[in-house]
């Protein structure tokens, strides 16, 4: 890896960590950067999944107080999330690379749509009502969401926040903490699957992962100086441009 590629990946990791901390959708920065560095689409995807694990870990540590109070809920939801993530990762590994390459632009565009709807997800979480319980619908939705997360993952946090907000009676901060921990679990399960069976590019994963952790902690302060709609719009525009470029 030359110095220019390393600098590109480091900047992308920092940006992904910062955007994930502010608005979600950081994979729309780091995944295209790995493609631009010359990695095949499947290798770029699994490397991105492994690298972003560090950023999710940092976020969960910051929310540890809110998570301690949700231990029973976490124990109930974690098995469903783990099975969903493992299923998605397995689908990625066993399906032909050509299939993933064909749908990558549509996955990126879907993530852009999810990011555009992120404010609605937050509003939905704020409107959660007392007396409502997730039950079977929550587990079914969580399985589908985490399957997607294991397969591709961009925009997973936005999906989880909307799902939790619709089906659990709780405040936004606690739901956001739970969303982050579930995202961490998906990333961890996927990373194990990919580390054992997938084409992880470890040099790239280390660079993106290290700067993603730093971006999640320190870079968010810089990113938060921008109006959230402006930051969200810039990431969406970038993602759409990448999807169109891949299609051409």
PLY file of the C-alpha trace (Angstrom):
ply
format ascii 1.0
element vertex 248
property float x
property float y
property float z
element edge 247
property int vertex1
property int vertex2
end_header
0.00 0.00 0.00
1.42 3.39 -1.00
1.29 6.53 1.11
-1.53 8.10 -0.93
-3.81 5.09 -0.49
-3.04 4.94 3.24
-3.90 8.65 3.58
-7.18 8.15 1.69
-8.21 5.28 3.94
-7.19 7.13 7.09
-9.25 10.17 6.11
-12.21 7.95 5.20
-12.02 6.14 8.54
-11.95 9.41 10.43
-14.88 10.74 8.42
-16.89 7.55 8.85
-16.40 7.63 12.62
-17.43 11.28 12.84
-20.50 10.89 10.62
-21.63 7.79 12.50
-21.41 9.77 15.73
-23.45 12.66 14.36
-25.95 11.34 11.83
-25.21 7.72 10.92
-24.26 6.46 7.47
-20.49 6.48 7.90
-20.15 3.41 5.68
-21.11 5.64 2.76
-17.66 7.21 3.21
-15.43 4.29 4.18
-16.83 1.65 1.79
-16.43 3.79 -1.37
-12.93 4.74 -0.21
-11.99 1.05 -0.08
-13.40 0.61 -3.58
-11.40 3.64 -4.76
-8.28 2.08 -3.22
-8.70 -0.81 -5.64
-10.21 -3.52 -3.45
-12.88 -5.78 -5.00
-16.40 -5.07 -3.79
-16.76 -8.11 -1.52
-13.32 -7.60 0.02
-14.08 -3.90 0.50
-17.36 -4.74 2.21
-15.96 -7.29 4.65
-12.93 -5.10 5.38
-15.23 -2.16 6.07
-17.35 -4.26 8.44
-14.28 -5.30 10.43
-12.83 -1.79 10.49
-15.97 -0.03 11.75
-16.11 -2.34 14.77
-13.77 0.03 16.61
-16.08 3.01 16.09
-19.11 1.13 17.43
-17.07 0.06 20.46
-16.17 3.64 21.27
-19.81 4.72 21.04
-20.99 1.93 23.33
-18.37 2.80 25.93
-19.63 6.37 25.93
-23.18 5.10 26.54
-22.26 2.54 29.19
-24.41 4.18 31.89
-27.55 3.97 29.72
-26.71 0.39 28.77
-26.23 -0.89 32.32
-29.87 -0.05 33.05
-30.99 -2.13 30.06
-29.20 -5.38 30.82
-32.34 -7.55 30.74
-33.44 -6.03 27.44
-29.99 -6.56 25.96
-29.92 -10.21 27.04
-33.30 -10.74 25.37
-32.40 -9.06 22.06
-28.75 -10.08 21.68
-29.36 -13.68 20.49
-31.74 -12.53 17.74
-29.29 -9.87 16.59
-26.39 -12.33 16.61
-28.28 -14.92 14.55
-29.40 -12.27 12.07
-25.86 -10.93 11.66
-24.39 -14.41 11.21
-27.03 -15.23 8.60
-26.32 -12.07 6.65
-22.56 -12.62 6.78
-23.01 -16.22 5.62
-25.17 -15.09 2.70
-22.47 -12.67 1.63
-19.75 -15.32 1.81
-21.62 -18.09 -0.01
-23.28 -16.02 -2.75
-21.33 -15.36 -5.97
-19.30 -12.14 -5.95
-21.05 -11.11 -9.17
-24.39 -11.01 -7.34
-23.05 -8.66 -4.68
-21.35 -6.47 -7.29
-24.63 -6.19 -9.21
-26.64 -5.00 -6.22
-24.00 -2.81 -4.56
-25.24 0.43 -6.21
-28.79 -0.32 -5.07
-27.61 -1.09 -1.55
-25.77 2.23 -1.46
-28.83 4.09 -2.76
-30.97 2.33 -0.15
-28.56 3.48 2.54
-28.84 7.04 1.19
-32.63 6.85 1.48
-32.32 5.58 5.04
-29.96 8.42 5.92
-32.38 10.93 4.41
-35.13 9.50 6.62
-32.95 9.56 9.74
-34.72 12.59 11.29
-38.02 10.73 10.99
-36.46 7.77 12.79
-35.41 10.03 15.65
-38.87 11.62 15.80
-40.44 8.17 15.85
-38.25 7.22 18.81
-39.28 10.38 20.68
-42.94 9.54 20.15
-42.66 6.06 21.69
-45.57 5.50 24.09
-45.63 3.82 27.47
-47.23 0.39 27.64
-46.03 -0.82 24.24
-43.77 -3.86 24.07
-41.71 -5.24 21.24
-42.47 -8.95 21.57
-42.46 -11.09 18.43
-42.68 -8.12 16.01
-39.56 -6.60 17.51
-37.60 -9.85 17.24
-38.79 -10.42 13.67
-37.86 -6.90 12.65
-34.54 -7.12 14.47
-33.66 -10.35 12.67
-34.33 -8.79 9.25
-32.43 -5.60 10.13
-29.39 -7.43 11.47
-29.39 -9.84 8.52
-29.05 -6.76 6.33
-26.36 -5.50 8.69
-24.36 -8.71 8.36
-24.68 -8.64 4.58
-23.92 -4.95 3.92
-24.69 -2.76 6.90
-24.71 0.85 5.64
-27.59 2.62 7.37
-28.12 -0.22 9.87
-28.17 2.13 12.86
-30.92 4.23 11.30
-33.07 1.14 10.70
-32.50 -0.06 14.26
-33.39 3.30 15.77
-36.66 3.43 13.84
-37.48 -0.16 14.82
-36.69 0.31 18.50
-38.52 3.63 18.63
-41.65 2.12 17.13
-41.80 -0.92 19.39
-40.17 0.00 22.71
-41.45 2.54 25.25
-38.32 4.46 26.13
-36.43 7.73 25.69
-34.30 8.59 22.69
-30.97 8.51 24.53
-31.55 5.02 25.92
-32.79 3.77 22.55
-29.78 5.31 20.84
-27.49 3.55 23.31
-29.25 0.24 22.65
-29.04 0.82 18.90
-25.29 1.39 19.20
-24.73 -1.77 21.21
-26.78 -3.88 18.78
-24.76 -2.39 15.91
-21.59 -3.31 17.80
-22.85 -6.88 18.21
-23.67 -7.15 14.49
-20.22 -5.81 13.62
-18.52 -8.21 16.04
-20.35 -11.30 14.77
-19.75 -10.29 11.17
-16.09 -9.57 11.89
-15.58 -13.05 13.34
-17.24 -14.67 10.31
-15.24 -12.56 7.89
-11.95 -13.00 9.77
-12.30 -16.79 9.55
-13.88 -17.19 6.13
-13.78 -13.85 4.32
-11.23 -11.92 2.23
-10.36 -9.28 4.85
-7.61 -6.85 3.81
-6.06 -6.46 7.23
-3.74 -3.56 6.47
-6.68 -1.48 5.24
-8.87 -2.63 8.13
-6.30 -1.50 10.69
-5.92 1.94 9.12
-9.65 2.58 8.73
-10.43 1.08 12.14
-7.87 3.13 14.05
-8.91 6.43 12.49
-12.60 5.52 12.78
-12.19 5.15 16.53
-10.48 8.52 16.72
-13.07 10.08 14.45
-15.90 8.74 16.58
-14.45 10.31 19.72
-12.67 13.48 18.59
-13.90 14.01 15.04
-17.54 14.23 16.07
-16.75 17.53 17.80
-15.60 18.98 14.50
-18.50 17.50 12.54
-21.04 18.82 15.03
-20.05 22.37 14.15
-21.87 21.84 10.87
-25.67 21.90 10.81
-26.86 18.30 10.90
-29.00 18.68 7.73
-25.98 20.01 5.81
-23.77 17.14 6.92
-26.50 14.59 6.16
-27.10 16.11 2.74
-23.40 16.05 1.87
-23.10 12.36 2.77
-26.25 11.49 0.80
-24.98 13.38 -2.27
-21.65 11.57 -2.01
-23.36 8.19 -1.73
-25.61 8.82 -4.73
-22.59 9.94 -6.79
-20.73 6.75 -5.86
-23.71 4.55 -6.78
-24.10 6.26 -10.16
-20.36 5.93 -10.83
-20.46 2.19 -10.09
-23.45 1.75 -12.42
-21.64 3.40 -15.33
0 1
1 2
2 3
3 4
4 5
5 6
6 7
7 8
8 9
9 10
10 11
11 12
12 13
13 14
14 15
15 16
16 17
17 18
18 19
19 20
20 21
21 22
22 23
23 24
24 25
25 26
26 27
27 28
28 29
29 30
30 31
31 32
32 33
33 34
34 35
35 36
36 37
37 38
38 39
39 40
40 41
41 42
42 43
43 44
44 45
45 46
46 47
47 48
48 49
49 50
50 51
51 52
52 53
53 54
54 55
55 56
56 57
57 58
58 59
59 60
60 61
61 62
62 63
63 64
64 65
65 66
66 67
67 68
68 69
69 70
70 71
71 72
72 73
73 74
74 75
75 76
76 77
77 78
78 79
79 80
80 81
81 82
82 83
83 84
84 85
85 86
86 87
87 88
88 89
89 90
90 91
91 92
92 93
93 94
94 95
95 96
96 97
97 98
98 99
99 100
100 101
101 102
102 103
103 104
104 105
105 106
106 107
107 108
108 109
109 110
110 111
111 112
112 113
113 114
114 115
115 116
116 117
117 118
118 119
119 120
120 121
121 122
122 123
123 124
124 125
125 126
126 127
127 128
128 129
129 130
130 131
131 132
132 133
133 134
134 135
135 136
136 137
137 138
138 139
139 140
140 141
141 142
142 143
143 144
144 145
145 146
146 147
147 148
148 149
149 150
150 151
151 152
152 153
153 154
154 155
155 156
156 157
157 158
158 159
159 160
160 161
161 162
162 163
163 164
164 165
165 166
166 167
167 168
168 169
169 170
170 171
171 172
172 173
173 174
174 175
175 176
176 177
177 178
178 179
179 180
180 181
181 182
182 183
183 184
184 185
185 186
186 187
187 188
188 189
189 190
190 191
191 192
192 193
193 194
194 195
195 196
196 197
197 198
198 199
199 200
200 201
201 202
202 203
203 204
204 205
205 206
206 207
207 208
208 209
209 210
210 211
211 212
212 213
213 214
214 215
215 216
216 217
217 218
218 219
219 220
220 221
221 222
222 223
223 224
224 225
225 226
226 227
227 228
228 229
229 230
230 231
231 232
232 233
233 234
234 235
235 236
236 237
237 238
238 239
239 240
240 241
241 242
242 243
243 244
244 245
245 246
246 247
